[in-house]
Every structure is written in C-alpha cells, then in structure tokens.
Amino acid sequence: MDDTGERYIPGTAGSITAEHQHRYAFAAGLTAGASVLDVACGEGYGAAFLARSAAQVVGVDLDAAAIAHAARHYGGIANLSFKAGEVGALPFADRSFDAVVCFETIEHVADPRAALRELRRVLKPDGRLIVSTPDREVYSGELNNRNQFHLAEFSAAEFADELRQLFAHVELRGQAVGLASVIAAATDTPAADIWWLHGTAPGRTPLPPARPVFLVALCSDAPLEAPAASVLVDGTETGAGALEALQARGNELTGTLDAVRRQAIDDYDGLTRQVAALRAVSDDKDALLAGNETVLREQLRILDERQALIQAQAAVIAEQRDAQLAQLRRLAEKDEALAREIDQLKSAFHAERQARLAQAEASHRQELAALEQECRALEERRRSAERESAEIRGAVPPMIAHAEQLVLALREAHGEEARALAVRSKTLRQRLVYCVPTRLRKRLRLNGRTGRERRAGGVAQAAALRAAALLQDCLNQCRDMRERLAAPLAGAGSPPEPAPPPAEVVAEVIARVPDPQDDDIRLLESSALFDKAWYVETYGIEPHEAARHYLDTGFRNGWNPSLLFSTGDYFRSNKDVPSDHNPLLHYLRHGIREGRSLYAGNAAAGPLPDRFWRYGLRGEPAGGAGGEPAARRHG
C-alpha cells in the first residue's frame, strides 16, 4: 500500500506509531462487546485491533484501494468487515452502531461540523463517539506545523463547544508523545520527576512541562465513565530498548567525563582566543543575518498568506464539490422518479387506450345496429309512403271531379245572383211607381230609372261578371291539375323496387325527419281557442315560439292560450285528464269528440259571454263592452 505521508501504515518508524496505536488501545477499552464503526479506517490495523474485544466492527474509508487492501489483509476475522464510504454521507441507516471511532479525520474535510452531525446520525441514542483531531494552538501554533492535507483545525475550546452542541456529555482528553504516549486531561500537564540510573546510584532529573498535541474526545448522551489517564510505553527498539541503551551509554560516558573536562579546560583558553577573533567576524555576520532574517520573515509571511489562500480555495472547492455531488444525487433521484412516473403514465395510457378502444368498438357496434334498425324502419316508412302516395293518386281524380262540380254549381249560383241583382232595382222601382197616380207620376218624372239606380245596377252586373271570370279561372286550373296528375299516372307502370340507401343518405334522412311536435303546433295555431297575438302580448313570448312554449311550459305554469280557454278550469272540470297533458291539445283531439266542458261549474255564470262576443261566436252583451247600449255603439 502506497505511503502518502498522511496515512499511518504499520511498520513506519517514529512517534507516529505510538500516536496511532495508543488511540485504538484507548478506544478498545471503551467499546468491548459493542457494534463499532471505524470511520477513515485506512489500512485497517485499528479496526482489526478493535475486533479483538468488540462484538462487530465495520471499517469505512473513502479510498477504494485502502478498502481492498484491508479486506485482503484482515478478511479472515469473522466479526470484521470493510466498506467504501464518505464521512459526510455514510452508507448506513440512522442509529446503527453502539460506538463510532473517528481518529484524525475531521480536519481533512471542508465541513467538519457536517461530518460530526453525520457521525451522530449513525450512533444509537446511548452510544459513544470517540473522536480525535490536532489542537490548532499547539500543532500549528507552537510547533509551527503546516500540513497540506488539513482543511480545518480546532482549538481545544472550539472542539469541545462543537461536540457539546450534539451530545449531552463530553469528556475531553489530550495526547502527548515523548518517551511514552500519554492520554490525559486536555490541560497543561504539571512537571514530573524521572529517576535516571547513573552507575550504581540513581539520579533525579526533572521532566519539563508539555502541552498535548492531539485532542481525544469521548461523547455520549448517557453519563460517561472513562479512565483519567492512559499511558502507552513503546517496548520496541525505538522505545524502552532505546532508553536502556541510552542509560548504558550514559554510564560509559561518565567515566570519560573527567578526561573530557580536563581537555575542555585546556581547550578553553584556545577557544577564548578563537572566540575573540570570531566575535569580530560574528558582528559582521550578525548584521548580514539581520538583513537575511528580515527577508526570510517577509518570505515566510508571504508563504503563510499563500497557504491561507490555498486553504480557503481548497475549502471553497470542497464545498462546491459537495454541492455538485448533492445536486447530482438530487438529479439522479429526479430522473428515477421521472422514469417511474413515465412508466406509470405509459401503463395508464395503454390501459385507457385499450378501454377506450373496447368502448368505442362496442359503441360502434351499437350504432351500427341502431343504423341498420333505422334503415329497416326507413325502408318500411318508404314503402308505407309509397302505398299512401298510390292511395292519394287514386283519390285525387274523384276529388278534382267533385271540385269541378262544386265550382260549376257556384258559377251557376253566381249567375243567378247576377241576374237577380240586375232585375232587383227595376222590380222595386216598378212596384213603387205603380203605387203613385199617373198624374203625380208624370209630375214627379217617375217613369224612368234614376241615375243612382242605373249606377247600382251597373256595379252589380260588373261584380257578377268578375265572379264569373274568377270561377272560369278556377275551372281552368282544375282542368290543368287533372291533366298534370293524369299524365304521369297513365304512363307509369309498376315502379321498380329501390335499392337500400347508403349509410350517409340514411343519416341525412334521419337528420331531416320532422319534429313530432309540428303536428301539435299546427293543430293549436289552426284553432280559434289559441290566440297567438294575445299570448305573445300577455306573457312576453317571441311570436315564433308562442305555440311551442304553451305546449311545453305555458300550461304547466297555469297560463291560458286565449281569453276563450282556461287551463285551470279545464283541469278542474275534467279530473281524469293527467296534469302532464296539454289541456287545449287534449280538448281539440279528444274533448270535442267526447263532449267535455271547457269551464268549471262556477265559471259559466261569469264573464263567459264577454269572452265569446269578442270573437264573434255569440251576440254582444246588452250593456256592451264599455257599459253603453249596442245600438249606440253601432250608430
């Protein structure tokens, strides 16, 4: 596995071994028997160490190559597994683990607060989070470390504040590495004494105070019980073995210390002279170094500014990457939702299309059957019409002959009337003349006709002649009609059987079938009991809709068709007539034949005569319409 300088790999020399191994040893004592998630597990050595005491351990890392390496090297451990995943979006459900371990990770992400919330999400309600990060004030401040992989760092106070926003209980520890790795309270450790063995007698040398470089936090919503301090002593050659070697070497050097001291005294004088000579040279160099130091400090300041700018740009790039990844995930979800919706719409469309096709086919079949039935009905009606036409053609000649006879009789009657009018004035005058004495007749000149008599006779004769001419025209027209009807009847044989009409012709014929209500309208309009002008003026109906309105709506509202007919009286005097039948239509078709009464029993004594004399059906009342005598009105 490649060593990038940031990830620890077992076998690496230096204090980094104690730093990383001690954290997992500290966490192992707090996760025994639990289900543990190791976030940023790297090579997998820590997850394998936790699996010795935990019930189940899952290692997660962003690097797929590291996950493959860990699976190969530690795949034989039954309660250990590895999975690729990002600390900002862990591939696990909420509240999945009893404990979560995350060492030296959150400083490598652009949004460490979101990473802490994600760690809290997968942790059970009473679970434990063990997380570590460098102390910015010590790591980057006092030690002046510049780690290119760190995107965000916390001080001890900031780290504790962030964790207390997520957990009810937080225990903060600090880790410092010297001759041993120590995890204790995250404060300045007090000075301690270390005894060194020099020869046969021990010597006491104080250990100067030191601040922890790394912060280790233990977090949970349940009360915590953690060891106050933890110490890891390196037993390898770089640890305790090196200490023993140093002690042996110190004993050897003690014997030679006196010789060295004497030699040092001898050399002191020579060195004093050299120092005096070098001091002069040093002053010149100090001046040069002062200038160089100023230049170096300015360069360091520029480098620090560039590094801060680079870190800011890296944070922005990380945020943009996270936003783009989130947007890509949302777009993928939308694409899936749209694909599902399209599939559903296609299924619904096909189902609806099939249903509509089936419905349309059934409707077409029904319409076809109805059209066939209507065609048969039309064919029957056509045959019936032909039979009626033949009957009418057979009945027309007798009717014409009868009309001619009537016209001849009328002409004869008119002739007689003309002759009577011609002789009437003469006969009346002669009778009057013969009643007057002869002398008086001569004196009064009554022997001849007066001019008035002559004019009356001429007018009567002219009227008689015009009537005779009109009658002759009627006779001529009747003859022409008889000839026109007789000509096609004489030349026509038995008509051929017509072929069935096509469907479009049948549809056109059906559209031209007259309204069955037309016969009722014609019957009403031909009756004197329906006064169209009065109905229009009384109820405000359009003239062309008067008869149809009374047939459909007017009688239901209790409206009368004229002053001669009362809708309510007819229903009251004829209880057997249904209320949904038009009363005037019933009277014209059945009431006249059955002798039904138009008015109720108490209505005959009212203004009935006044109604009839207005239409000329009865004599005018004695008092007249306005209460004056009839003779006076007629003058």
C-alpha positions in Angstrom: 0.0 0.0 0.0 1.5 3.4 -1.0 2.7 5.7 1.8 1.3 9.2 1.1 2.9 10.7 4.3 -0.5 11.4 5.9 -2.0 7.8 6.4 -0.2 5.7 9.0 1.0 2.2 7.8 2.2 -0.3 10.4 6.0 -0.5 10.4 6.5 3.2 10.0 9.3 4.4 12.3 8.9 7.4 14.6 6.5 8.7 17.2 3.6 8.4 14.7 3.4 4.7 15.7 2.7 5.4 19.4 0.3 8.2 18.5 -2.0 6.0 16.3 -1.6 2.7 18.2 -2.3 4.4 21.6 -5.6 5.9 20.4 -7.0 2.5 19.3 -5.8 0.9 22.6 -7.6 3.7 24.5 -10.8 3.1 22.4 -10.7 -0.7 22.7 -11.3 -0.4 26.5 -14.4 1.6 25.9 -16.0 -0.5 23.0 -15.8 -4.0 24.4 -18.8 -6.1 23.3 -20.3 -3.3 21.2 -21.0 -2.9 17.5 -18.3 -0.4 16.3 -17.9 1.8 13.2 -14.3 2.8 12.4 -14.5 5.9 10.1 -11.4 6.5 7.9 -10.0 3.1 8.9 -7.2 3.4 6.3 -5.0 0.3 6.2 -7.4 -1.5 8.6 -5.0 -2.2 11.5 -7.1 -0.2 14.0 -10.4 -1.9 13.0 -8.7 -5.3 13.4 -7.4 -4.4 16.8 -10.9 -3.2 17.9 -12.4 -6.5 16.6 -10.4 -8.4 19.4 -12.9 -7.2 22.1 -15.9 -5.7 20.1 -18.9 -7.8 19.0 -18.9 -6.4 15.5 -16.6 -3.9 13.7 -17.2 -2.2 10.3 -14.3 -0.1 8.7 -15.2 2.7 6.3 -12.8 4.7 4.1 -13.1 7.0 1.1 -10.2 5.3 -0.7 -11.4 2.2 -2.5 -7.8 0.9 -2.8 -7.4 1.1 1.0 -10.6 -0.8 1.5 -9.5 -3.5 -0.9 -6.1 -3.7 0.9 -7.8 -4.0 4.3 -10.2 -6.7 3.0 -7.3 -8.8 1.7 -5.1 -8.5 4.9 -7.8 -8.8 7.6 -10.5 -10.7 5.7 -10.0 -13.8 8.0 -11.5 -12.0 11.1 -15.1 -13.1 11.4 -16.6 -10.0 13.1 -14.8 -7.5 10.9 -15.9 -6.1 7.5 -14.9 -3.1 5.4 -17.0 -0.8 3.1 -16.2 2.2 1.0 -17.9 5.4 2.1 -17.5 9.1 2.8 -17.6 10.7 6.3 -20.1 13.3 5.1 -22.5 10.7 3.7 -22.1 7.4 5.5 -23.8 4.4 3.8 -25.7 3.3 6.9 -29.1 3.9 8.4 -29.8 6.1 11.4 -28.9 4.7 14.9 -27.0 1.7 13.6 -23.9 1.4 15.9 -23.2 1.3 19.6 -19.9 3.1 19.2 -18.2 5.2 16.4 -14.4 5.7 16.3 -13.0 8.5 14.1 -9.3 9.4 14.6 -7.6 12.3 12.8 -10.3 12.7 10.1 -12.5 15.7 10.6 -9.6 18.1 9.9 -9.4 16.6 6.4 -12.9 17.6 5.3 -14.2 21.0 4.2 -17.2 20.9 6.6 -16.2 19.2 9.8 -19.4 20.2 11.6 -21.5 18.3 9.0 -19.1 15.4 9.4 -19.8 15.4 13.2 -23.5 15.5 12.6 -23.2 12.5 10.3 -21.3 10.6 12.9 -24.0 11.5 15.4 -26.7 10.2 13.0 -25.5 6.6 12.7 -24.9 6.4 16.5 -27.5 4.8 18.8 -29.2 7.1 21.4 -26.9 6.0 24.3 -23.9 5.1 22.0 -20.4 6.5 22.3 -18.4 8.6 19.9 -14.5 8.6 20.3 -13.0 11.2 18.0 -9.6 12.9 17.8 -8.1 15.9 16.0 -4.9 18.1 16.3 -5.0 21.0 18.7 -4.6 24.0 16.4 -2.9 26.2 19.1 -0.2 23.6 19.7 0.1 21.7 16.4 0.1 24.7 14.0 0.8 27.4 16.6 3.6 26.4 18.9 5.1 23.7 16.7 4.5 25.6 13.5 3.4 22.6 11.5 1.9 23.2 8.1 0.0 20.1 6.9 -1.1 20.4 3.3 -3.9 17.8 3.9 -5.6 19.7 6.7 -8.6 21.8 5.6 -10.0 22.8 9.0 -8.5 22.7 12.6 -10.0 23.3 16.0 -8.6 24.6 19.3 -9.5 22.7 22.5 -12.3 25.1 23.4 -13.8 25.1 19.9 -13.7 21.4 19.6 -15.5 21.0 23.0 -18.1 23.5 22.0 -18.9 21.8 18.7 -19.3 18.4 20.4 -21.5 19.8 23.3 -24.0 21.0 20.7 -24.5 17.4 19.6 -24.0 15.4 22.9 -25.2 15.8 26.5 -21.9 14.5 27.9 -18.4 15.3 26.6 -15.0 14.2 28.1 -12.0 15.9 26.5 -8.5 14.4 26.7 -5.2 15.4 25.4 -2.4 13.2 23.9 1.3 13.9 24.1 4.1 11.7 22.9 7.6 11.7 24.4 9.4 8.7 25.9 5.8 7.3 26.1 2.4 8.2 24.7 0.1 9.8 27.4 -3.7 10.5 27.1 -4.9 12.6 30.0 -7.0 15.6 30.7 -6.7 18.2 27.9 -4.7 20.8 30.1 -1.1 21.6 30.6 0.4 18.6 32.3 2.4 19.5 35.6 6.1 18.9 35.8 7.0 15.3 36.7 10.2 13.8 38.1 12.0 11.0 36.3 14.8 9.0 38.1 17.8 8.0 35.9 20.2 5.3 37.0 23.8 6.6 36.7 26.3 3.8 37.5 25.4 2.4 41.0 23.3 5.4 42.2 20.1 6.9 40.8 20.0 10.5 39.7 16.9 12.8 39.7 16.2 14.8 36.6 13.0 16.9 36.2 10.8 16.5 33.1 9.8 19.9 31.7 6.1 20.6 31.4 4.5 20.0 27.9 1.0 20.6 26.3 -0.8 17.8 24.4 -0.6 18.0 20.6 -3.7 16.0 19.9 -7.3 16.2 21.3 -9.2 12.9 22.0 -12.9 13.4 22.9 -15.3 10.8 24.4 -19.0 11.8 23.7 -22.4 10.3 24.5 -25.9 11.2 25.6 -25.5 8.8 28.6 -23.2 9.5 31.5 -19.5 8.6 30.8 -17.0 6.6 32.8 -13.6 6.9 31.2 -10.1 6.4 32.7 -8.5 9.6 33.9 -5.3 8.9 32.1 -3.8 6.3 29.7 -0.1 5.6 29.0 1.5 3.6 26.2 5.2 2.7 26.6 7.0 1.6 23.4 8.7 -1.7 24.1 10.5 -1.8 20.7 14.0 -0.7 19.9 12.7 2.8 19.4 11.1 2.8 22.9 12.1 1.2 26.1 15.0 -0.6 24.4 16.4 2.7 23.2 16.0 4.0 26.8 18.1 1.2 28.2 20.7 1.7 25.5 20.9 5.4 26.4 21.3 4.6 30.1 24.2 2.2 29.3 25.8 4.7 27.1 25.4 7.4 29.8 27.3 5.1 32.3 30.1 4.6 29.9 30.4 8.3 29.2 30.5 9.1 33.0 34.0 7.6 33.2 35.3 9.6 30.4 33.7 12.8 31.6 36.7 13.8 33.8 39.1 13.4 30.9 36.9 15.4 28.8 36.6 18.1 31.4 40.4 18.4 31.7 40.7 18.5 28.0 38.0 21.1 27.9 39.9 23.3 30.3 42.9 23.1 28.2 41.0 23.9 25.2 39.1 26.8 26.9 42.0 29.2 26.6 42.5 28.5 22.9 38.8 28.7 22.4 38.7 32.1 24.2 41.1 33.5 21.8 39.2 32.0 18.9 36.0 33.4 20.3 37.5 36.9 20.4 38.6 36.5 16.8 35.3 35.0 15.8 33.3 37.7 17.7 34.6 40.3 15.3 33.6 38.1 12.4 30.3 37.4 14.1 29.4 41.0 14.3 29.7 41.3 10.6 27.7 38.1 10.1 25.1 39.3 12.6 24.5 42.4 10.5 24.2 40.3 7.4 22.0 37.7 9.2 19.7 40.5 10.5 19.1 41.6 6.9 18.6 38.0 5.8 16.3 37.3 8.7 14.1 40.3 7.7 13.9 38.9 4.2 13.2 35.4 5.4 10.4 36.7 7.7 8.8 38.5 4.8 9.1 35.4 2.7 7.6 33.3 5.4 4.7 35.9 5.8 4.1 35.7 2.1 4.2 31.9 2.2 1.7 31.9 5.1 -0.7 34.2 3.2 -0.4 32.0 0.2 -1.0 28.9 2.3 -4.1 30.5 3.9 -5.4 31.5 0.4 -4.8 28.0 -0.8 -6.6 26.5 2.2 -9.5 28.9 1.6 -9.7 28.0 -2.1 -9.5 24.3 -1.1 -12.4 24.8 1.3 -14.4 26.6 -1.4 -13.6 23.8 -3.9 -14.6 21.2 -1.4 -17.9 23.0 -0.8 -18.6 23.2 -4.5 -17.7 19.6 -4.9 -20.1 18.6 -2.1 -22.8 20.9 -3.6 -22.3 19.3 -7.0 -22.4 15.8 -5.6 -25.6 16.7 -3.7 -27.1 18.2 -6.9 -26.1 15.1 -8.9 -27.8 12.9 -6.3 -30.9 15.0 -6.5 -30.9 14.9 -10.3 -30.5 11.1 -10.2 -33.4 10.8 -7.8 -35.5 13.1 -10.0 -34.5 11.0 -13.1 -35.6 7.9 -11.3 -38.8 9.5 -10.2 -39.5 10.8 -13.7 -38.7 7.3 -15.2 -41.2 5.7 -12.7 -43.8 8.3 -13.5 -43.3 7.9 -17.2 -43.7 4.1 -16.8 -46.9 4.6 -14.8 -48.2 7.1 -17.4 -47.4 4.7 -20.2 -49.2 1.8 -18.4 -52.2 4.0 -17.6 -52.2 5.3 -21.2 -52.1 1.8 -22.7 -54.8 0.6 -20.3 -57.0 3.7 -21.0 -56.4 3.3 -24.7 -57.4 -0.4 -24.6 -60.5 0.5 -22.6 -61.4 3.3 -25.0 -60.9 1.1 -28.0 -63.1 -1.6 -26.5 -65.7 1.0 -25.5 -65.5 2.6 -29.0 -65.9 -0.8 -30.7 -68.9 -1.6 -28.6 -70.4 1.8 -29.2 -69.7 1.4 -33.0 -71.4 -1.9 -32.9 -74.4 -0.5 -31.1 -74.6 2.5 -33.5 -74.3 0.1 -36.5 -77.1 -2.0 -35.1 -79.2 1.1 -34.5 -78.5 2.4 -38.0 -79.5 -0.9 -39.5 -82.7 -0.9 -37.5 -83.3 2.7 -38.5 -82.6 1.8 -42.2 -85.2 -1.0 -41.9 -87.6 1.4 -40.3 -87.0 4.0 -43.0 -87.5 1.3 -45.7 -90.8 0.4 -44.1 -91.8 4.0 -43.9 -90.8 4.5 -47.5 -93.0 1.6 -48.6 -95.8 2.9 -46.4 -95.3 6.3 -48.0 -95.5 4.8 -51.5 -98.7 3.0 -50.5 -100.1 6.2 -49.2 -99.0 8.1 -52.3 -100.7 5.5 -54.5 -103.8 5.8 -52.5 -103.6 9.6 -52.7 -103.1 9.4 -56.5 -106.1 7.2 -56.8 -108.2 9.6 -54.7 -107.2 12.8 -56.4 -109.2 12.4 -59.7 -112.5 11.9 -57.8 -111.7 14.9 -55.6 -110.9 17.0 -58.7 -114.2 16.0 -60.4 -116.1 16.8 -57.2 -114.3 20.2 -57.1 -115.3 20.9 -60.6 -118.9 20.1 -59.9 -118.8 22.4 -56.9 -117.3 25.2 -59.0 -119.9 24.7 -61.7 -122.6 24.9 -59.1 -121.1 28.0 -57.6 -120.9 29.6 -61.1 -124.5 28.9 -61.7 -125.4 30.3 -58.3 -123.4 33.4 -59.0 -125.1 33.8 -62.4 -128.5 33.6 -60.8 -127.3 36.2 -58.2 -126.2 38.5 -61.0 -129.5 38.2 -62.8 -131.4 38.8 -59.6 -129.3 41.9 -58.9 -129.9 43.1 -62.5 -133.7 42.9 -62.2 -134.0 43.8 -58.5 -133.8 47.6 -58.9 -136.2 47.6 -61.8 -138.8 45.4 -60.0 -138.7 47.5 -56.8 -139.0 50.8 -58.8 -141.9 49.5 -60.8 -143.7 48.5 -57.7 -143.2 52.0 -56.2 -144.2 53.7 -59.5 -147.4 51.7 -59.9 -148.4 52.8 -56.4 -148.4 56.5 -57.4 -151.2 58.1 -59.6 -150.4 58.7 -63.2 -150.6 62.5 -63.0 -148.3 62.5 -60.0 -146.0 60.1 -61.7 -145.6 62.4 -64.6 -145.2 65.4 -62.4 -142.5 63.6 -60.4 -140.9 62.1 -63.5 -141.0 58.6 -62.1 -141.4 56.9 -65.5 -137.7 56.3 -66.0 -134.9 54.9 -63.7 -132.9 57.4 -61.7 -129.1 57.8 -62.1 -128.5 56.1 -58.7 -130.5 53.0 -59.8 -128.7 52.8 -63.0 -125.3 53.0 -61.3 -126.2 50.3 -58.7 -127.3 48.0 -61.5 -124.1 48.5 -63.4 -122.0 47.8 -60.3 -123.9 44.6 -59.5 -123.6 43.4 -63.1 -119.8 44.2 -63.1 -119.4 42.3 -59.9 -121.3 39.3 -61.3 -119.1 39.3 -64.4 -115.9 39.4 -62.3 -117.2 36.5 -60.2 -118.0 34.6 -63.3 -114.5 35.2 -64.7 -112.9 34.1 -61.4 -114.9 30.9 -61.5 -113.9 30.2 -65.0 -110.2 30.6 -64.0 -110.8 28.1 -61.2 -112.3 25.7 -63.6 -109.3 26.1 -66.0 -106.9 25.5 -63.1 -108.7 22.4 -62.0 -108.6 21.0 -65.5 -104.9 21.7 -65.7 -104.3 20.0 -62.4 -106.3 16.9 -63.6 -104.3 16.7 -66.8 -100.9 17.0 -65.0 -101.9 14.3 -62.5 -103.3 12.1 -65.2 -100.3 12.3 -67.4 -97.7 10.6 -65.1 -100.4 8.1 -63.8 -101.1 7.0 -67.4 -97.5 6.5 -68.4 -96.2 4.9 -65.2 -96.3 1.2 -64.7 -95.3 -0.7 -61.6 -92.3 1.1 -60.1 -89.1 -0.9 -59.6 -88.0 -1.9 -56.1 -85.5 0.7 -55.0 -82.1 -0.3 -53.7 -81.3 0.2 -50.0 -79.9 3.7 -49.4 -76.2 4.1 -48.3 -75.4 5.0 -44.7 -74.7 8.7 -45.3 -78.1 9.0 -47.0 -79.7 7.3 -44.1 -78.0 9.8 -41.7 -79.2 12.7 -43.8 -82.7 11.4 -43.9 -82.7 10.9 -40.2 -81.5 14.5 -39.7 -84.4 15.7 -41.9 -87.1 13.8 -40.0 -89.7 16.4 -38.9 -90.3 17.2 -35.3 -93.3 15.1 -34.0 -94.4 18.3 -32.2 -95.0 20.1 -35.5 -98.5 18.4 -35.9 -99.4 19.6 -32.4 -98.3 23.2 -33.2 -100.2 23.2 -36.5 -103.3 22.0 -34.7 -103.0 24.7 -32.0 -102.4 27.5 -34.5 -105.4 26.5 -36.6 -107.7 26.6 -33.6 -109.6 29.7 -32.6 -109.0 28.8 -29.0 -105.3 29.7 -29.3 -104.9 33.5 -29.7 -101.2 33.9 -30.7 -101.2 37.7 -30.6 -102.9 37.8 -27.2 -100.5 35.1 -25.8 -97.4 37.0 -27.0 -98.6 40.3 -25.6 -99.7 38.8 -22.3 -96.7 36.6 -21.4 -93.9 38.3 -23.4 -93.0 35.3 -25.6 -91.5 35.5 -29.0 -94.2 35.1 -31.7 -92.5 32.2 -33.5 -92.2 30.3 -30.1 -95.7 31.0 -28.8 -97.4 27.7 -29.7 -94.3 25.6 -28.7 -93.9 27.5 -25.4 -97.6 26.8 -24.5 -97.2 23.1 -25.4 -94.0 22.6 -23.3 -94.1 25.2 -20.5 -97.1 27.5 -20.5 -99.8 25.1 -19.5 -97.5 23.8 -16.6 -97.4 27.4 -15.3 -101.2 27.7 -15.5 -101.1 30.1 -18.4 -104.2 30.4 -20.8 -103.8 30.2 -24.6 -106.5 32.8 -25.1 -109.5 34.5 -23.4 -111.7 31.7 -24.6 -109.9 28.8 -22.9 -108.9 28.5 -19.2 -106.2 25.9 -18.4 -107.1 25.7 -14.7 -110.9 25.4 -15.4 -110.3 22.6 -17.9 -108.3 20.5 -15.4 -110.8 21.2 -12.6 -113.8 20.3 -14.7 -112.1 17.2 -16.1 -110.4 15.4 -13.3 -109.4 12.4 -15.4 -107.1 14.4 -17.6 -103.4 13.9 -16.4 -101.7 17.0 -15.2 -98.8 16.5 -17.6 -101.0 16.5 -20.7 -101.6 19.8 -22.5 -105.3 20.7 -21.8 -106.0 22.6 -25.1 -104.4 19.8 -27.2 -106.4 17.2 -25.2 -109.6 19.2 -25.9 -109.0 19.5 -29.6 -108.2 15.8 -30.1 -110.5 14.2 -27.6 -112.6 16.7 -25.7 -114.7 17.9 -28.6 -115.5 14.3 -29.6 -116.2 13.3 -26.0 -118.3 16.5 -25.3 -116.1 17.7 -22.5 -116.7 21.1 -20.8 -114.3 23.9 -21.2 -115.1 25.6 -17.9 -115.7 24.6 -14.3 -119.2 24.6 -12.9 -118.9 28.0 -11.3 -117.3 29.7 -14.3 -120.3 29.7 -16.7 -122.1 32.4 -14.8 -119.1 34.8 -15.0 -117.7 36.7 -17.9 -118.1 33.9 -20.4 -120.4 35.8 -22.8 -117.9 38.6 -22.9 -115.3 36.2 -24.0 -117.3 34.8 -26.8 -118.7 38.0 -28.3 -115.2 39.4 -28.8 -114.5 36.6 -31.2 -117.9 36.8 -32.9 -119.1 33.4 -31.5 -122.0 35.0 -29.5 -124.1 38.1 -29.5 -122.7 41.2 -27.9 -123.9 41.7 -24.3 -126.8 44.1 -23.7 -124.6 46.6 -21.9 -121.8 46.4 -24.4 -118.1 46.2 -23.7 -118.0 49.6 -22.1 -121.4 49.6 -20.5 -123.3 51.5 -23.2 -126.1 50.2 -25.4 -125.2 48.2 -28.5 -127.4 50.3 -30.8 -125.5 53.4 -29.8 -122.1 51.8 -30.5 -123.2 50.5 -33.9 -124.6 54.0 -34.6 
